[in-house]
């Protein structure tokens, strides 16, 4: 068992102690490196994810702001068109109230005599017409319309009404789409029947749109690069129905410039906000990176400290393992030495027993040979039979001591008479020549309690400790007249066996080293029995629990 315990701490096949520190250092270092790499990759992934989220949020915010800016721009233009459309409707009513019945109604009625169908696309295509033919046809229509009675009287009041206003052009259409009046004379006679704005107005719904003209003919002359609101407004008759259509152009360039300026300012604000958002995102990213780096640094420090702490514990464990291994090896060596010493003692005792038994036998043999020579009563010597009887008693006493020692041995627990067991061991050791100079004196206690123990183990313990005491007598200054006293007593529910040295009536301090293999072996034998061994300058004391009979 001792050998198996010792080999448990040895390396495989090389007889060396298990190198816990080396294996732990390699394995744990690899594990900590892998853990550190995993932590680094996780933190790097977190940084990349945060940066990606920041970029996506910034792009989303930029898109939203661009959409809002576009919506603001379109809403401004839509509102501008709607407001001016309402103004154009009001202006058309003013025109109708002022000059329609007196000027435009007769002109529109007279224009019905002008044939416009021949200048429309289907008629021209049937005649194989070209753009030049269309222009010629429109010019002919213009000539016919301007020649109508009352045409020359219309332009002056219209221009008078529109003077110093933002209205740049006015056109009047009949219900066929023919331009019967335009403040730009070159457009009179044009056909707008295919125009969606005119169609909407003829159906009773005003239609407006924002247009840009690089050059435009206005009441005040030619203007350039202008933004205009173009509206088609129906002329409602008092009794219901549509009499004609006004096309009104008003200049909204300043308003549109203001809208564009407001939009540009809003765009600048949006850009600055986006820049601030980007800067905040960069700051947040930097903060996150620094926090992540601090976390990695703290994690690295913690890992290093944990690794060092574990390494320290493992090295201490390795030292304990090595110390235990060395202790077990030394103990095994000491036990081997003690075993060799015990075998030598047994051999010595066997020789002593042979000598002790041989002397009486030699005496008896000599006396028997002498008695064999007797021939007459005169040869009889009465002391010789008595000598034979004495020597026989001596042999009988020695064999009884040997028998008592042999019968005391058993490898199973049993209830023992401690006095008898100690006596048999002491009597047996008297055969050992070493104890002739240091005799053993037995002082059995009275009324001693029985105890349960394994006789073989207790015998081995007593023999080992008595031999240890005998070997240390000389070193304790106890040579000459020193004896070993083995006494038994009962105290505190225990059976105690005290082994000490005395010279005369004086007690001799005789220390047995605690590291002695026989002391360690005795403790291992006594612990399973519930006993203990106390080593002190006063000697050695074995303590065993008293036996208690089982309750019925």
C-alpha positions as semicolon CSV with decimal commas, in nm:
position;residue;x (nm);y (nm);z (nm)
1;X;0,000;0,000;0,000
2;X;0,284;0,237;0,090
3;X;0,453;0,157;-0,238
4;X;0,133;0,231;-0,435
5;X;0,086;0,564;-0,254
6;X;0,443;0,657;-0,331
7;X;0,418;0,557;-0,696
8;X;0,100;0,761;-0,734
9;X;0,314;1,076;-0,719
10;X;0,580;0,947;-0,957
11;X;0,603;1,005;-1,328
12;X;0,515;0,736;-1,575
13;X;0,806;0,495;-1,592
14;X;1,088;0,738;-1,510
15;X;1,060;0,729;-1,130
16;X;1,041;1,104;-1,103
17;X;0,788;1,300;-0,898
18;X;0,483;1,427;-1,090
19;X;0,571;1,776;-1,219
20;X;0,247;1,961;-1,141
21;X;0,400;2,308;-1,190
22;X;0,532;2,231;-1,537
23;X;0,206;2,085;-1,665
24;X;-0,003;2,357;-1,501
25;X;0,221;2,633;-1,636
26;X;0,191;2,506;-1,994
27;X;-0,179;2,417;-1,982
28;X;-0,303;2,719;-1,787
29;X;-0,086;2,959;-1,986
30;X;-0,236;2,823;-2,309
31;X;-0,586;2,849;-2,159
32;X;-0,527;3,207;-2,042
33;X;-0,381;3,306;-2,380
34;X;-0,684;3,158;-2,558
35;X;-0,914;3,338;-2,314
36;X;-0,727;3,665;-2,368
37;X;-0,752;3,625;-2,748
38;X;-1,124;3,550;-2,721
39;X;-1,177;3,857;-2,501
40;X;-0,977;4,071;-2,744
41;X;-1,175;3,944;-3,044
42;X;-1,504;3,998;-2,862
43;X;-1,408;4,354;-2,767
44;X;-1,282;4,419;-3,122
45;X;-1,615;4,290;-3,253
46;X;-1,796;4,520;-3,010
47;X;-1,592;4,816;-3,132
48;X;-1,662;4,734;-3,496
49;X;-2,031;4,679;-3,425
50;X;-2,053;5,011;-3,238
51;X;-1,872;5,191;-3,521
52;X;-2,102;5,028;-3,779
53;X;-2,408;5,123;-3,573
54;X;-2,278;5,482;-3,547
55;X;-2,223;5,496;-3,924
56;X;-2,566;5,351;-3,995
57;X;-2,731;5,592;-3,752
58;X;-2,544;5,883;-3,909
59;X;-2,639;5,773;-4,261
60;X;-3,000;5,722;-4,153
61;X;-3,010;6,067;-3,991
62;X;-2,855;6,222;-4,301
63;X;-3,113;6,050;-4,521
64;X;-3,397;6,161;-4,294
65;X;-3,268;6,518;-4,289
66;X;-3,228;6,518;-4,667
67;X;-3,582;6,388;-4,705
68;X;-3,711;6,648;-4,459
69;X;-3,522;6,919;-4,648
70;X;-3,667;6,800;-4,977
71;X;-4,015;6,780;-4,824
72;X;-3,970;7,133;-4,689
73;X;-3,861;7,259;-5,028
74;X;-4,144;7,085;-5,213
75;X;-4,397;7,192;-4,950
76;X;-4,283;7,554;-4,985
77;X;-4,317;7,543;-5,363
78;X;-4,651;7,363;-5,340
79;X;-4,782;7,619;-5,093
80;X;-4,647;7,899;-5,312
81;X;-4,828;7,757;-5,615
82;X;-5,149;7,708;-5,415
83;X;-5,142;8,061;-5,275
84;X;-5,078;8,219;-5,614
85;X;-5,337;7,998;-5,777
86;X;-5,592;8,137;-5,533
87;X;-5,467;8,488;-5,616
88;X;-5,496;8,417;-5,988
89;X;-5,853;8,296;-5,942
90;X;-5,933;8,620;-5,762
91;X;-5,750;8,818;-6,031
92;X;-5,948;8,635;-6,301
93;X;-6,271;8,733;-6,128
94;X;-6,149;9,096;-6,116
95;X;-6,066;9,080;-6,489
96;X;-6,400;8,926;-6,567
97;X;-6,583;9,187;-6,367
98;X;-6,381;9,469;-6,522
99;X;-6,336;9,386;-6,890
100;X;-6,495;9,054;-6,982
101;X;-6,842;9,162;-7,075
102;X;-6,721;9,483;-7,233
103;X;-6,418;9,359;-7,423
104;X;-6,348;8,984;-7,406
105;X;-6,697;8,840;-7,440
106;X;-6,760;9,009;-7,781
107;X;-6,411;8,912;-7,899
108;X;-6,458;8,547;-7,792
109;X;-6,796;8,537;-7,961
110;X;-6,653;8,688;-8,284
111;X;-6,359;8,441;-8,279
112;X;-6,598;8,150;-8,316
113;X;-6,609;8,234;-8,685
114;X;-6,236;8,164;-8,718
115;X;-6,185;7,797;-8,829
116;X;-5,926;7,644;-8,594
117;X;-5,972;7,273;-8,684
118;X;-5,763;7,300;-9,002
119;X;-5,455;7,394;-8,794
120;X;-5,477;7,099;-8,561
121;X;-5,252;6,797;-8,590
122;X;-5,498;6,546;-8,748
123;X;-5,592;6,788;-9,028
124;X;-5,229;6,882;-9,092
125;X;-5,118;6,518;-9,101
126;X;-5,395;6,440;-9,351
127;X;-5,260;6,719;-9,571
128;X;-4,899;6,600;-9,522
129;X;-4,823;6,912;-9,322
130;X;-4,484;7,010;-9,182
131;X;-4,381;7,230;-8,886
132;X;-4,345;7,515;-9,130
133;X;-4,700;7,456;-9,253
134;X;-4,821;7,456;-8,891
135;X;-4,647;7,789;-8,828
136;X;-4,802;7,932;-9,141
137;X;-5,146;7,809;-9,036
138;X;-5,103;7,959;-8,687
139;X;-4,989;8,286;-8,844
140;X;-5,304;8,289;-9,058
141;X;-5,520;8,229;-8,751
142;X;-5,337;8,517;-8,576
143;X;-5,407;8,746;-8,865
144;X;-5,776;8,656;-8,866
145;X;-5,814;8,698;-8,490
146;X;-5,632;9,030;-8,472
147;X;-5,851;9,154;-8,756
148;X;-6,167;9,087;-8,557
149;X;-6,363;9,394;-8,444
150;X;-6,273;9,508;-8,091
151;X;-5,934;9,325;-8,074
152;X;-5,736;9,648;-8,080
153;X;-5,948;9,786;-7,797
154;X;-5,866;9,501;-7,555
155;X;-5,491;9,535;-7,501
156;X;-5,490;9,887;-7,356
157;X;-5,728;9,828;-7,062
158;X;-5,555;9,497;-6,980
159;X;-5,215;9,661;-6,963
160;X;-5,363;9,944;-6,757
161;X;-5,501;9,696;-6,507
162;X;-5,174;9,500;-6,479
163;X;-4,938;9,797;-6,457
164;X;-4,702;9,784;-6,157
165;X;-4,811;9,431;-6,061
166;X;-4,621;9,105;-6,062
167;X;-4,844;8,971;-6,342
168;X;-4,626;8,932;-6,650
169;X;-4,865;8,787;-6,903
170;X;-5,236;8,722;-6,958
171;X;-5,395;8,504;-7,223
172;X;-5,759;8,439;-7,306
173;X;-5,883;8,117;-7,469
174;X;-6,221;8,034;-7,610
175;X;-6,381;7,698;-7,542
176;X;-6,206;7,545;-7,845
177;X;-5,859;7,620;-7,710
178;X;-5,792;7,906;-7,954
179;X;-5,583;8,190;-7,815
180;X;-5,802;8,493;-7,882
181;X;-5,585;8,731;-7,677
182;X;-5,229;8,737;-7,537
183;X;-5,029;9,024;-7,398
184;X;-4,753;8,878;-7,619
185;X;-4,908;8,932;-7,964
186;X;-4,702;8,656;-8,129
187;X;-4,893;8,391;-7,932
188;X;-5,240;8,494;-8,057
189;X;-5,393;8,223;-8,276
190;X;-5,216;7,930;-8,105
191;X;-5,419;7,614;-8,037
192;X;-5,405;7,492;-7,672
193;X;-5,675;7,229;-7,695
194;X;-5,423;6,957;-7,608
195;X;-5,286;7,141;-7,303
196;X;-5,374;6,969;-6,973
197;X;-5,405;7,299;-6,786
198;X;-5,654;7,433;-7,042
199;X;-5,848;7,105;-7,033
200;X;-5,867;7,124;-6,651
201;X;-5,988;7,486;-6,662
202;X;-6,253;7,406;-6,929
203;X;-6,374;7,132;-6,696
204;X;-6,416;7,398;-6,422
205;X;-6,096;7,323;-6,220
206;X;-5,814;7,580;-6,205
207;X;-5,469;7,437;-6,275
208;X;-5,133;7,592;-6,185
209;X;-4,766;7,507;-6,202
210;X;-4,429;7,664;-6,127
211;X;-4,221;7,723;-6,440
212;X;-3,885;7,880;-6,512
213;X;-3,813;8,091;-6,817
214;X;-3,472;8,202;-6,927
215;X;-3,635;8,474;-7,139
216;X;-3,993;8,592;-7,102
217;X;-4,202;8,862;-7,271
218;X;-4,382;9,059;-6,999
219;X;-4,597;9,372;-6,993
220;X;-4,284;9,571;-6,910
221;X;-4,078;9,412;-7,186
222;X;-3,836;9,118;-7,202
223;X;-3,721;8,969;-6,871
224;X;-3,465;8,698;-6,813
225;X;-3,419;8,409;-6,574
226;X;-3,752;8,433;-6,400
227;X;-3,961;8,188;-6,197
228;X;-4,331;8,215;-6,277
229;X;-4,661;8,072;-6,157
230;X;-4,866;7,969;-6,462
231;X;-5,239;7,930;-6,393
232;X;-5,535;7,832;-6,611
233;X;-5,853;7,980;-6,461
234;X;-6,206;7,923;-6,599
235;X;-6,435;8,226;-6,656
236;X;-6,766;8,143;-6,492
237;X;-7,091;8,289;-6,630
238;X;-7,337;8,435;-6,385
239;X;-7,606;8,188;-6,491
240;X;-7,357;7,903;-6,483
241;X;-7,124;7,744;-6,733
242;X;-6,783;7,836;-6,871
243;X;-6,737;8,128;-7,109
244;X;-6,364;8,104;-7,157
245;X;-6,026;8,045;-6,991
246;X;-5,769;8,291;-6,852
247;X;-5,397;8,194;-6,855
248;X;-5,215;8,415;-6,606
249;X;-4,836;8,434;-6,545
250;X;-4,716;8,603;-6,225
251;X;-4,356;8,653;-6,120
252;X;-4,257;8,468;-5,798
253;X;-3,882;8,494;-5,844
254;X;-3,824;8,697;-5,519
255;X;-4,048;8,466;-5,319
256;X;-3,885;8,159;-5,464
257;X;-3,544;8,307;-5,394
258;X;-3,653;8,360;-5,033
259;X;-3,776;8,002;-5,020
260;X;-3,449;7,879;-5,171
261;X;-3,254;8,095;-4,924
262;X;-3,455;7,952;-4,634
263;X;-3,401;7,605;-4,775
264;X;-3,029;7,677;-4,809
265;X;-3,016;7,801;-4,449
266;X;-3,201;7,489;-4,339
267;X;-2,958;7,282;-4,546
268;X;-2,667;7,459;-4,375
269;X;-2,824;7,389;-4,035
270;X;-2,878;7,029;-4,139
271;X;-2,519;7,003;-4,257
272;X;-2,389;7,152;-3,933
273;X;-2,613;6,918;-3,734
274;X;-2,485;6,627;-3,938
275;X;-2,129;6,738;-3,872
276;X;-2,204;6,764;-3,499
277;X;-2,365;6,421;-3,510
278;X;-2,057;6,287;-3,688
279;X;-1,829;6,452;-3,434
280;X;-2,041;6,314;-3,149
281;X;-2,027;5,971;-3,314
282;X;-1,648;5,999;-3,339
283;X;-1,628;6,106;-2,974
284;X;-1,855;5,821;-2,872
285;X;-1,648;5,582;-3,077
286;X;-1,332;5,712;-2,913
287;X;-1,491;5,683;-2,568
288;X;-1,607;5,333;-2,648
289;X;-1,262;5,234;-2,775
290;X;-1,095;5,379;-2,465
291;X;-1,347;5,204;-2,238
292;X;-1,292;4,882;-2,431
293;X;-0,916;4,920;-2,404
294;X;-0,948;4,987;-2,029
295;X;-1,165;4,677;-1,998
296;X;-0,908;4,475;-2,191
297;X;-0,629;4,615;-1,975
298;X;-0,818;4,542;-1,653
299;X;-0,909;4,196;-1,783
300;X;-0,545;4,135;-1,874
301;X;-0,429;4,249;-1,530
302;X;-0,693;4,033;-1,361
303;X;-0,596;3,735;-1,576
304;X;-0,230;3,787;-1,496
305;X;-0,304;3,821;-1,124
306;X;-0,527;3,512;-1,128
307;X;-0,263;3,324;-1,322
308;X;0,010;3,431;-1,079
309;X;-0,209;3,343;-0,780
310;X;-0,286;3,002;-0,927
311;X;0,079;2,955;-1,016
312;X;0,173;3,045;-0,659
313;X;-0,079;2,797;-0,521
314;X;0,031;2,529;-0,763
315;X;0,396;2,584;-0,678
316;X;0,310;2,554;-0,311
317;X;0,117;2,241;-0,398
318;X;0,417;2,116;-0,594
319;X;0,639;2,179;-0,293
320;X;0,393;1,993;-0,073
321;X;0,379;1,708;-0,324
322;X;0,756;1,697;-0,346
323;X;0,789;1,714;0,033
324;X;0,528;1,441;0,071
325;X;0,703;1,231;-0,190
326;X;1,038;1,280;-0,019
327;X;0,877;1,206;0,318
328;X;0,721;0,889;0,183
329;X;1,048;0,783;0,024
330;X;1,237;0,852;0,345
331;X;0,967;0,675;0,543
332;X;0,986;0,378;0,309
333;X;1,364;0,373;0,350
334;X;1,335;0,401;0,727
335;X;1,076;0,124;0,733
336;X;1,304;-0,091;0,521
337;X;1,588;-0,023;0,762
338;X;1,360;-0,094;1,058
339;X;1,243;-0,414;0,892
340;X;1,602;-0,523;0,838
341;X;1,677;-0,429;1,197
342;X;1,370;-0,622;1,315
343;X;1,478;-0,927;1,117
344;X;1,826;-0,895;1,262
345;X;1,673;-0,870;1,609
346;X;1,463;-1,176;1,542
347;X;1,773;-1,360;1,424
348;X;1,962;-1,249;1,736
349;X;1,675;-1,353;1,961
350;X;1,656;-1,688;1,781
351;X;2,029;-1,741;1,847
352;X;1,982;-1,636;2,211
353;X;1,687;-1,869;2,249
354;X;1,892;-2,147;2,096
355;X;2,171;-2,066;2,339
356;X;1,934;-2,041;2,637
357;X;1,771;-2,368;2,552
358;X;2,095;-2,536;2,449
359;X;2,266;-2,481;2,786
360;X;1,999;-2,667;2,993
361;X;1,984;-2,938;2,734
362;X;2,363;-2,980;2,748
363;X;2,347;-3,002;3,128
364;X;2,066;-3,255;3,117
365;X;2,250;-3,455;2,852
366;X;2,569;-3,460;3,064
367;X;2,378;-3,560;3,375
368;X;2,197;-3,833;3,186
369;X;2,529;-3,971;3,057
370;X;2,666;-3,962;3,411
371;X;2,359;-4,147;3,546
372;X;2,401;-4,402;3,268
373;X;2,739;-4,496;3,416
374;X;2,598;-4,574;3,757
375;X;2,637;-4,948;3,849
376;X;2,577;-4,966;4,222
377;X;2,386;-4,773;4,484
378;X;2,711;-4,618;4,591
379;X;2,726;-4,431;4,259
380;X;2,390;-4,255;4,321
381;X;2,416;-3,879;4,359
382;X;2,081;-3,727;4,471
383;X;2,164;-3,370;4,347
384;X;2,179;-3,480;3,982
385;X;1,805;-3,562;3,943
386;X;1,730;-3,230;4,111
387;X;1,954;-3,052;3,861
388;X;1,771;-3,225;3,577
389;X;1,438;-3,114;3,718
390;X;1,565;-2,753;3,751
391;X;1,697;-2,741;3,397
392;X;1,374;-2,893;3,267
393;X;1,176;-2,625;3,452
394;X;1,406;-2,363;3,302
395;X;1,336;-2,494;2,951
396;X;0,965;-2,512;3,026
397;X;0,963;-2,150;3,142
398;X;1,137;-2,029;2,826
399;X;0,902;-2,225;2,599
400;X;0,603;-2,086;2,788
401;X;0,730;-1,730;2,734
402;X;0,775;-1,801;2,366
403;X;0,430;-1,960;2,349
404;X;0,268;-1,662;2,523
405;X;0,431;-1,426;2,274
406;X;0,323;-1,640;1,976
407;X;-0,034;-1,681;2,101
408;X;-0,069;-1,306;2,150
409;X;-0,049;-1,248;1,773
410;X;-0,362;-1,207;1,559
411;X;-0,447;-0,988;1,260
412;X;-0,814;-0,938;1,356
413;X;-0,956;-0,696;1,615
414;X;-1,033;-0,856;1,949
415;X;-1,082;-0,763;2,313
416;X;-0,740;-0,770;2,478
417;X;-0,596;-0,795;2,824
418;X;-0,335;-0,523;2,787
419;X;-0,133;-0,640;3,087
420;X;-0,099;-0,989;2,942
421;X;0,000;-0,859;2,597
422;X;0,259;-0,615;2,738
423;X;0,397;-0,891;2,966
424;X;0,436;-1,135;2,675
425;X;0,623;-0,874;2,469
426;X;0,853;-0,777;2,755
427;X;0,926;-1,143;2,841
428;X;1,002;-1,219;2,477
429;X;1,238;-0,922;2,439
430;X;1,444;-1,050;2,731
431;X;1,584;-1,305;2,489
432;X;1,741;-1,011;2,299
433;X;2,102;-0,958;2,412
434;X;2,063;-0,580;2,370
435;X;1,819;-0,571;2,660
436;X;2,061;-0,752;2,894
437;X;2,233;-0,419;2,960
438;X;1,898;-0,237;2,970
439;X;1,649;-0,470;3,129
440;X;1,274;-0,421;3,096
441;X;1,067;-0,385;3,412
442;X;0,692;-0,440;3,388
443;X;0,458;-0,251;3,622
444;X;0,105;-0,368;3,538
445;X;-0,184;-0,154;3,653
446;X;-0,459;-0,289;3,877
447;X;-0,820;-0,309;3,763
448;X;-0,716;-0,224;3,409
449;X;-0,997;-0,193;3,154
450;X;-0,995;-0,414;2,848
451;X;-0,963;-0,258;2,505
452;X;-1,035;-0,369;2,150
453;X;-0,733;-0,378;1,919
454;X;-0,544;-0,592;1,667
455;X;-0,284;-0,793;1,867
456;X;-0,031;-0,816;1,584
457;X;-0,034;-0,440;1,532
458;X;-0,011;-0,359;1,902
459;X;0,271;-0,613;1,944
460;X;0,458;-0,455;1,652
461;X;0,409;-0,107;1,807
462;X;0,539;-0,216;2,149
463;X;0,843;-0,396;2,007
464;X;0,934;-0,100;1,785
465;X;0,902;0,158;2,062
466;X;1,093;-0,053;2,317
467;X;1,374;-0,100;2,066
468;X;1,374;0,277;1,996
469;X;1,405;0,349;2,370
470;X;1,687;0,099;2,410
471;X;1,880;0,254;2,118
472;X;1,849;0,606;2,267
473;X;1,957;0,512;2,624
474;X;2,328;0,576;2,553
475;X;2,259;0,914;2,386
476;X;2,053;1,020;2,689
477;X;2,338;0,955;2,934
478;X;2,159;0,656;3,079
479;X;2,424;0,388;3,032
480;X;2,498;0,171;3,337
481;X;2,215;0,065;3,565
482;X;1,943;0,210;3,345
483;X;1,630;0,008;3,290
484;X;1,319;0,052;3,076
485;X;0,994;0,063;3,273
486;X;0,674;-0,042;3,097
487;X;0,370;0,054;3,305
488;X;-0,002;0,036;3,234
489;X;-0,286;0,242;3,384
490;X;-0,645;0,346;3,324
491;X;-0,741;0,715;3,303
492;X;-1,031;0,911;3,156
493;X;-1,185;0,609;2,985
494;X;-0,854;0,516;2,824
495;X;-0,594;0,246;2,866
496;X;-0,245;0,398;2,877
497;X;0,088;0,222;2,828
498;X;0,379;0,434;2,946
499;X;0,737;0,352;2,840
500;X;1,018;0,537;3,023
501;X;1,377;0,498;3,145
502;X;1,489;0,493;3,510
503;X;1,819;0,460;3,694
504;X;1,765;0,350;4,052
505;X;1,478;0,562;4,177
506;X;1,550;0,848;3,942
507;X;1,374;0,917;3,616
508;X;1,602;0,948;3,311
509;X;1,490;1,172;3,023
510;X;1,529;0,976;2,706
511;X;1,405;1,145;2,391
512;X;1,306;0,939;2,091
513;X;1,323;1,159;1,774
514;X;0,968;1,223;1,641
515;X;1,095;1,156;1,291
516;X;1,198;0,804;1,389
517;X;1,035;0,558;1,148
518;X;0,911;0,344;1,438
519;X;0,728;0,642;1,588
520;X;0,559;0,722;1,254
521;X;0,477;0,352;1,201
522;X;0,332;0,327;1,553
523;X;0,106;0,625;1,492
524;X;-0,021;0,479;1,164
525;X;-0,098;0,151;1,347
526;X;-0,274;0,324;1,638
527;X;-0,490;0,572;1,444
528;X;-0,726;0,307;1,297
529;X;-0,775;0,173;1,650
530;X;-0,875;0,518;1,778
531;X;-0,549;0,544;1,971
532;X;-0,261;0,789;1,978
533;X;0,106;0,815;2,069
534;X;0,251;1,099;2,276
535;X;0,627;1,163;2,258
536;X;0,778;1,368;2,541
537;X;1,104;1,395;2,738
538;X;0,939;1,176;3,000
539;X;0,905;0,889;2,754
540;X;0,645;0,744;2,525
541;X;0,277;0,698;2,608
542;X;0,031;0,486;2,410
543;X;-0,334;0,578;2,460
544;X;-0,611;0,336;2,360
545;X;-0,987;0,374;2,410
546;X;-1,132;0,137;2,668
547;X;-1,362;-0,131;2,539
548;X;-1,733;-0,096;2,617
549;X;-1,951;-0,409;2,599
550;X;-2,236;-0,380;2,346
551;X;-2,577;-0,293;2,488
552;X;-2,844;-0,563;2,470
